[in-house]
Each structure stands twice: as C-alpha cells, then as structure tokens.
C-alpha cells in the first residue's frame, strides 16, 4: 500500500463513512467525538488542508465550535495518537513560526502573518513540504484504522 491519500485502502473509506456519520450525530464537530474517531477526523482534516495549501491553508481556517477555540495542540496529539510522532513534531514546530503566542485565538493576526510571508520559502513553507514526505502520515493512519477496524463497524 502506498502513502498516497488517493490510493487508500477500502477500510479507510468505511472508517471515514463511519466517522462522518458520527460527526452528523454529534454536532458536526470532531471535538465532540472520542478517539479513535476524533484522531481520524482531525488528522484527515489537518493533513488534507496542509497537503492542499500548506500550513498557510491550515492556519487560515477557524476551528472554533460552540464558542470554544481549541488549542492547535489537539491536532498534534491526534498525529501522535495514530503513531505519526514525527508529523506531530513538525506540526509543533510550525506553531513556533508565529511571532505571537496562542495563534489559535488570534485569527486576524494569524491571517496577517500568513499573508505577509506567503510562499516566501521560509521555515513554515519548508515544514509544509515536510508534512508530505512518503510514509509520514497516511500509511500510519491506514494502519491505525486497520488495527481498530471493529470500532468502525456498524
């Protein structure tokens, strides 16, 4: 099996459908879910955005729900939960690129920072590229799901 998200095993489709149904039943927000479902949803959410536009795209989104804005640490912990510890470390390094604390709480500052340095080839761009190294995330996610497949069964 490859690490290409477009070359995913069938059990991923079933697990994603299961997680999607759980999300609909629980307010359409991953923070209302327990692991392993929350980990799967958060990793897919983060990895898909980072893969489509780097950390700029990921950090350009608002992950608030019911007036609660979770720390980005929840995403790093989701990477750790699926066994992608190196990706969790890269994710945490990306947070250090912000010249202010608590970027999850400062949407306007975050967007200004992203706009000012977009595609500059700086550390944030390099970390974005590092998140897509083969074997770093997707295969670990597929294995995580396979190891817990009964949890994703109806």
C-alpha positions as a Markdown table, in Angstrom:
| # | Residue | x | y | z |
|---|---|---|---|---|
| 1 | Unk | 0.0 | 0.0 | 0.0 |
| 2 | Unk | 1.3 | 3.4 | -0.9 |
| 3 | Unk | 1.3 | 6.6 | 1.2 |
| 4 | Unk | -0.7 | 8.4 | -1.4 |
| 5 | Unk | -4.1 | 9.6 | 0.1 |
| 6 | Unk | -5.7 | 8.9 | -3.3 |
| 7 | Unk | -4.5 | 5.3 | -3.1 |
| 8 | Unk | -6.3 | 4.5 | 0.1 |
| 9 | Unk | -7.4 | 1.0 | 1.2 |
| 10 | Unk | -11.1 | 0.1 | 1.3 |
| 11 | Unk | -11.2 | 0.1 | 5.1 |
| 12 | Unk | -10.3 | 3.8 | 5.1 |
| 13 | Unk | -13.5 | 4.5 | 3.1 |
| 14 | Unk | -15.6 | 2.6 | 5.6 |
| 15 | Unk | -14.0 | 4.2 | 8.5 |
| 16 | Unk | -14.4 | 7.7 | 7.0 |
| 17 | Unk | -18.1 | 7.0 | 6.4 |
| 18 | Unk | -18.5 | 5.8 | 10.0 |
| 19 | Unk | -16.7 | 9.0 | 11.3 |
| 20 | Unk | -18.8 | 11.2 | 9.0 |
| 21 | Unk | -22.0 | 9.6 | 10.4 |
| 22 | Unk | -20.8 | 10.1 | 14.0 |
| 23 | Unk | -20.0 | 13.7 | 13.2 |
| 24 | Unk | -23.5 | 14.3 | 11.9 |
| 25 | Unk | -24.9 | 12.7 | 15.1 |
| 26 | Unk | -22.7 | 14.8 | 17.3 |
| 27 | Unk | -23.0 | 18.4 | 16.1 |
| 28 | Unk | -20.7 | 18.1 | 13.0 |
| 29 | Unk | -17.6 | 18.8 | 15.0 |
| 30 | Unk | -14.7 | 16.4 | 15.7 |
| 31 | Unk | -14.2 | 17.7 | 19.2 |
| 32 | Unk | -17.4 | 16.1 | 20.2 |
| 33 | Unk | -16.0 | 12.7 | 19.3 |
| 34 | Unk | -13.9 | 10.2 | 21.3 |
| 35 | Unk | -10.8 | 8.6 | 20.0 |
| 36 | Unk | -10.2 | 6.7 | 17.7 |
| 37 | Unk | -12.8 | 8.7 | 15.7 |
| 38 | Unk | -11.6 | 12.1 | 16.7 |
| 39 | Unk | -8.0 | 11.3 | 15.8 |
| 40 | Unk | -9.0 | 10.1 | 12.4 |
| 41 | Unk | -11.1 | 13.2 | 11.7 |
| 42 | Unk | -8.5 | 15.6 | 13.0 |
| 43 | Unk | -5.6 | 14.0 | 11.1 |
| 44 | Unk | -7.6 | 13.9 | 7.8 |
| 45 | Unk | -8.7 | 17.5 | 8.3 |
| 46 | Unk | -5.2 | 18.8 | 9.0 |
| 47 | Unk | -3.4 | 16.6 | 6.5 |
| 48 | Unk | -5.8 | 17.4 | 3.7 |
| 49 | Unk | -5.5 | 21.1 | 4.2 |
| 50 | Unk | -1.7 | 21.1 | 4.7 |
| 51 | Unk | -1.4 | 19.0 | 1.5 |
| 52 | Unk | -3.6 | 21.3 | -0.5 |
| 53 | Unk | -2.1 | 24.6 | 0.6 |
| 54 | Unk | 0.5 | 24.0 | 3.3 |
| 55 | Unk | 0.3 | 25.3 | 6.8 |
| 56 | Unk | -0.9 | 28.6 | 5.3 |
| 57 | Unk | -4.2 | 26.9 | 4.3 |
| 58 | Unk | -4.5 | 25.0 | 7.6 |
| 59 | Unk | -3.9 | 28.1 | 9.8 |
| 60 | Unk | -6.1 | 30.2 | 7.6 |
| 61 | Unk | -9.1 | 28.3 | 8.8 |
| 62 | Unk | -11.1 | 28.7 | 12.0 |
| 63 | Unk | -11.6 | 25.6 | 14.1 |
| 64 | Unk | -13.9 | 27.1 | 16.7 |
| 65 | Unk | -17.1 | 25.4 | 17.7 |
| 66 | Unk | -19.8 | 26.5 | 20.2 |
| 67 | Unk | -17.6 | 29.5 | 21.2 |
| 68 | Unk | -14.7 | 27.2 | 22.1 |
| 69 | Unk | -11.4 | 27.6 | 20.1 |
| 70 | Unk | -9.3 | 24.5 | 20.8 |
| 71 | Unk | -5.5 | 24.8 | 21.0 |
| 72 | Unk | -3.7 | 23.5 | 17.9 |
| 73 | Unk | -2.1 | 21.0 | 20.3 |
| 74 | Unk | -5.2 | 18.8 | 19.8 |
| 75 | Unk | -4.1 | 18.3 | 16.2 |
| 76 | Unk | -0.6 | 17.4 | 17.3 |
| 77 | Unk | -2.0 | 14.9 | 19.8 |
| 78 | Unk | -4.1 | 13.4 | 17.0 |
| 79 | Unk | -1.0 | 12.8 | 14.9 |
| 80 | Unk | 0.6 | 11.1 | 18.0 |
| 81 | Unk | -2.5 | 9.0 | 18.6 |
| 82 | Unk | -2.2 | 7.4 | 15.1 |
| 83 | Unk | 1.5 | 6.8 | 15.6 |
| 84 | Unk | 2.8 | 9.7 | 13.4 |
| 85 | Unk | 5.1 | 11.2 | 16.1 |
| 86 | Unk | 7.4 | 12.8 | 13.6 |
| 87 | Unk | 4.5 | 14.6 | 12.0 |
| 88 | Unk | 3.3 | 15.7 | 15.4 |
| 89 | Unk | 6.8 | 17.2 | 16.0 |
| 90 | Unk | 6.7 | 19.0 | 12.6 |
| 91 | Unk | 3.2 | 20.4 | 13.4 |
| 92 | Unk | 4.5 | 21.7 | 16.8 |
| 93 | Unk | 7.5 | 23.3 | 15.0 |
| 94 | Unk | 5.1 | 25.1 | 12.7 |
| 95 | Unk | 3.5 | 26.7 | 15.7 |
| 96 | Unk | 6.8 | 28.2 | 16.7 |
| 97 | Unk | 6.9 | 30.2 | 13.4 |
| 98 | Unk | 4.2 | 32.6 | 14.7 |
| 99 | Unk | 5.7 | 35.7 | 16.2 |
| 100 | Unk | 2.9 | 35.8 | 18.9 |
| 101 | Unk | 1.5 | 33.3 | 21.4 |
| 102 | Unk | -1.8 | 31.4 | 21.2 |
| 103 | Unk | -2.3 | 31.7 | 17.4 |
| 104 | Unk | -5.5 | 29.6 | 17.7 |
| 105 | Unk | -7.1 | 32.6 | 19.5 |
| 106 | Unk | -5.9 | 35.3 | 17.1 |
| 107 | Unk | -7.5 | 34.8 | 13.7 |
| 108 | Unk | -6.8 | 38.3 | 12.4 |
| 109 | Unk | -3.1 | 38.3 | 13.5 |
| 110 | Unk | -2.7 | 34.8 | 12.1 |
| 111 | Unk | -4.1 | 35.8 | 8.7 |
| 112 | Unk | -1.9 | 38.9 | 8.5 |
| 113 | Unk | 1.1 | 36.8 | 9.4 |
| 114 | Unk | 0.2 | 34.3 | 6.7 |
| 115 | Unk | -0.4 | 37.0 | 4.0 |
| 116 | Unk | 2.9 | 38.8 | 4.8 |
| 117 | Unk | 5.1 | 35.7 | 4.4 |
| 118 | Unk | 3.1 | 33.5 | 2.0 |
| 119 | Unk | 5.3 | 31.5 | -0.4 |
| 120 | Unk | 8.4 | 33.1 | 0.9 |
| 121 | Unk | 10.3 | 29.7 | 1.2 |
| 122 | Unk | 10.6 | 30.3 | 4.9 |
| 123 | Unk | 10.5 | 27.7 | 7.6 |
| 124 | Unk | 6.7 | 27.4 | 7.6 |
| 125 | Unk | 6.8 | 26.6 | 3.8 |
| 126 | Unk | 9.6 | 24.0 | 4.5 |
| 127 | Unk | 7.6 | 22.4 | 7.3 |
| 128 | Unk | 4.6 | 22.3 | 5.0 |
| 129 | Unk | 6.6 | 20.3 | 2.5 |
| 130 | Unk | 8.0 | 18.0 | 5.2 |
| 131 | Unk | 4.5 | 17.0 | 6.2 |
| 132 | Unk | 4.0 | 15.3 | 2.9 |
| 133 | Unk | 7.0 | 13.0 | 3.0 |
| 134 | Unk | 6.1 | 9.4 | 2.0 |
| 135 | Unk | 5.3 | 7.3 | 5.0 |
| 136 | Unk | 4.9 | 10.2 | 7.4 |
| 137 | Unk | 1.2 | 10.2 | 7.9 |
| 138 | Unk | -1.2 | 8.4 | 5.5 |
| 139 | Unk | 0.1 | 4.9 | 5.9 |
| 140 | Unk | 0.2 | 5.3 | 9.7 |
| 141 | Unk | -3.4 | 6.5 | 9.6 |
| 142 | Unk | -4.4 | 3.5 | 7.4 |
| 143 | Unk | -2.6 | 1.1 | 9.8 |
| 144 | Unk | -4.3 | 2.8 | 12.8 |
| 145 | Unk | -7.7 | 2.3 | 11.3 |
| 146 | Unk | -6.9 | -1.3 | 10.3 |
| 147 | Unk | -5.7 | -2.1 | 13.9 |
| 148 | Unk | -9.1 | -0.8 | 15.2 |
| 149 | Unk | -11.3 | -1.8 | 12.4 |
| 150 | Unk | -14.0 | -3.2 | 14.7 |
| 151 | Unk | -14.5 | 0.2 | 16.2 |
| 152 | Unk | -15.5 | 1.5 | 12.7 |
| 153 | Unk | -18.1 | -1.2 | 12.1 |
| 154 | Unk | -21.9 | -0.8 | 12.3 |
